[in-house]
Amino acid sequence: MTRLTCLLAAAAFGLAMPAEAAPVAPPTPASGKALLLKPLTLTKLGDLSFGTIVTSNLPGTVAIPADGSASIVTGGVAHVPSDTGSRARFAGAGTAGQQIIVVADNPLTLSNGLGDTVSVLAITLDGPNVRTIDASRAFFVNVGGILYVAANQPEGIYQATLNVTAWYL
């Protein structure tokens, strides 16, 4: 029995008891902060219009530059001089000095509601997608695009929704 008691005592001493750790503070305490931003707004000032287009038996393209320069037609299409199209325009507001990202989704096709479509080859912005809001707290976004018109495209008003989104980075 003495030998069993010694073995049990030895086993009990062999189990280490965890030492309690002393509280330690970091050399520099952490701080908390929050940056509050004015909600972004984005207001449409004008729609993207590819203008009034005369088709032919040849395909063509119509480009509306986002920078506001003159439209460009190629191939078998022509603009009616009184309606050569216009870029879409948006005005936004937010917190000065903050970066935002602006994205315009390509609607891919415009439809006349009768099953006929024309393809939007590209949607373009007048500047970079990432922008910094200036001291005036305002920003502007202009949107252009390139439209492909097939040979002998049926007449009609072709349209689709163009989504433009802005958010803080």
C-alpha positions as CSV (number, residue, x, y, z in Angstrom):
1,M,0.0,0.0,0.0
2,T,2.9,2.4,0.7
3,R,4.3,1.9,-2.7
4,L,0.8,2.7,-4.3
5,T,0.6,5.9,-2.1
6,C,4.0,7.0,-3.3
7,L,3.1,6.4,-6.9
8,L,-0.1,8.3,-6.6
9,A,1.7,11.2,-4.8
10,A,4.4,11.2,-7.6
11,A,1.7,11.2,-10.2
12,A,-0.1,14.1,-8.6
13,F,3.1,16.2,-8.4
14,G,3.8,15.4,-12.1
15,L,0.6,17.1,-13.2
16,A,1.5,20.7,-13.6
17,M,-1.0,23.3,-12.4
18,P,-1.3,26.3,-14.7
19,A,0.1,29.5,-13.2
20,E,-2.1,32.5,-13.1
21,A,-1.0,35.1,-15.6
22,A,-0.6,38.6,-14.3
23,P,-2.6,41.3,-16.2
24,V,-0.6,43.1,-18.8
25,A,-1.6,46.3,-20.6
26,P,-0.3,47.1,-24.1
27,P,2.4,49.8,-24.2
28,T,0.1,52.0,-26.3
29,P,-3.7,51.7,-25.6
30,A,-6.0,51.3,-28.6
31,S,-8.4,54.0,-29.6
32,G,-11.7,54.0,-31.4
33,K,-12.8,56.3,-34.1
34,A,-15.5,56.7,-36.8
35,L,-15.5,58.7,-40.0
36,L,-19.1,59.8,-40.8
37,L,-19.8,60.6,-44.4
38,K,-22.6,62.5,-46.1
39,P,-24.8,60.1,-48.0
40,L,-24.0,60.1,-51.7
41,T,-26.5,61.4,-54.1
42,L,-26.6,60.9,-57.9
43,T,-29.2,62.8,-60.0
44,K,-29.8,62.4,-63.7
45,L,-29.5,65.6,-65.7
46,G,-29.9,64.1,-69.2
47,D,-30.3,60.7,-70.9
48,L,-27.9,59.1,-73.3
49,S,-29.3,59.5,-76.8
50,F,-27.8,58.0,-80.0
51,G,-29.8,60.5,-82.0
52,T,-32.0,60.1,-85.0
53,I,-30.3,57.6,-87.4
54,V,-30.9,56.9,-91.0
55,T,-30.2,53.2,-91.9
56,S,-29.3,51.6,-95.2
57,N,-28.5,48.2,-96.6
58,L,-25.0,48.4,-94.9
59,P,-24.4,48.1,-91.2
60,G,-22.8,50.9,-89.2
61,T,-22.0,52.4,-85.8
62,V,-22.9,55.5,-83.9
63,A,-20.5,56.7,-81.2
64,I,-21.5,59.3,-78.6
65,P,-18.3,60.4,-76.8
66,A,-18.7,60.8,-73.0
67,D,-16.5,64.0,-73.2
68,G,-19.2,65.9,-75.1
69,S,-17.4,66.0,-78.4
70,A,-19.3,65.5,-81.7
71,S,-20.8,62.1,-82.4
72,I,-19.1,59.8,-84.9
73,V,-21.0,57.6,-87.4
74,T,-19.4,54.9,-89.6
75,G,-20.5,52.5,-92.2
76,G,-24.0,52.6,-93.7
77,V,-25.7,54.9,-91.2
78,A,-26.1,58.7,-91.0
79,H,-27.4,61.1,-88.4
80,V,-30.3,63.5,-89.1
81,P,-28.5,66.9,-88.6
82,S,-31.1,68.2,-86.2
83,D,-30.6,65.2,-83.8
84,T,-27.0,64.0,-83.6
85,G,-27.4,62.6,-80.1
86,S,-26.1,63.5,-76.7
87,R,-24.2,62.0,-73.7
88,A,-26.0,61.1,-70.5
89,R,-25.2,63.5,-67.6
90,F,-25.3,63.0,-63.9
91,A,-24.6,65.3,-60.9
92,G,-23.6,63.9,-57.5
93,A,-22.8,65.1,-54.1
94,G,-20.9,63.6,-51.1
95,T,-18.2,64.3,-48.6
96,A,-15.3,66.4,-49.8
97,G,-11.9,64.5,-50.1
98,Q,-13.5,61.0,-50.2
99,Q,-12.9,58.6,-53.0
100,I,-15.8,57.1,-54.9
101,I,-16.2,54.6,-57.6
102,V,-18.6,55.2,-60.5
103,V,-19.9,52.4,-62.7
104,A,-22.3,52.5,-65.7
105,D,-23.8,49.1,-66.7
106,N,-24.0,48.3,-70.4
107,P,-27.6,47.6,-71.3
108,L,-26.2,45.4,-74.2
109,T,-29.2,46.0,-76.4
110,L,-31.9,48.6,-77.1
111,S,-35.3,47.3,-78.1
112,N,-38.2,48.8,-80.1
113,G,-40.8,46.7,-78.2
114,L,-41.6,44.7,-81.3
115,G,-38.8,42.2,-80.9
116,D,-36.2,44.2,-82.9
117,T,-33.0,45.1,-81.1
118,V,-29.7,47.0,-81.7
119,S,-26.5,46.2,-79.9
120,V,-24.7,48.6,-77.5
121,L,-21.1,47.7,-78.1
122,A,-19.7,49.8,-75.2
123,I,-20.7,52.3,-72.5
124,T,-18.0,54.9,-71.6
125,L,-17.4,57.3,-68.8
126,D,-15.8,60.8,-69.2
127,G,-13.1,60.0,-66.6
128,P,-11.8,57.3,-64.4
129,N,-14.1,55.0,-62.5
130,V,-12.4,56.0,-59.2
131,R,-12.7,59.7,-58.4
132,T,-12.1,62.0,-55.5
133,I,-14.9,64.4,-54.5
134,D,-13.5,68.0,-54.5
135,A,-14.0,70.8,-52.0
136,S,-17.3,71.8,-53.5
137,R,-18.7,68.4,-52.4
138,A,-20.0,67.9,-56.0
139,F,-19.0,65.6,-58.8
140,F,-20.3,65.1,-62.3
141,V,-20.4,61.9,-64.4
142,N,-20.9,61.9,-68.2
143,V,-21.7,58.7,-70.1
144,G,-21.3,57.9,-73.8
145,G,-21.6,54.8,-75.8
146,I,-21.2,53.0,-79.1
147,L,-24.3,51.6,-80.9
148,Y,-24.1,49.0,-83.7
149,V,-26.9,49.3,-86.3
150,A,-27.4,46.3,-88.6
151,A,-28.1,46.5,-92.3
152,N,-31.7,47.3,-93.1
153,Q,-32.5,47.7,-89.3
154,P,-36.3,48.1,-88.8
155,E,-37.4,51.6,-88.0
156,G,-38.7,52.6,-84.5
157,I,-37.7,54.0,-81.2
158,Y,-35.2,51.7,-79.5
159,Q,-34.6,52.1,-75.8
160,A,-33.4,50.4,-72.6
161,T,-32.5,51.4,-69.1
162,L,-28.9,52.6,-68.3
163,N,-27.9,52.1,-64.7
164,V,-25.2,54.4,-63.2
165,T,-24.1,53.8,-59.7
166,A,-21.7,55.6,-57.3
167,W,-20.4,54.4,-53.9
168,Y,-17.7,55.3,-51.4
169,L,-14.4,53.3,-51.5
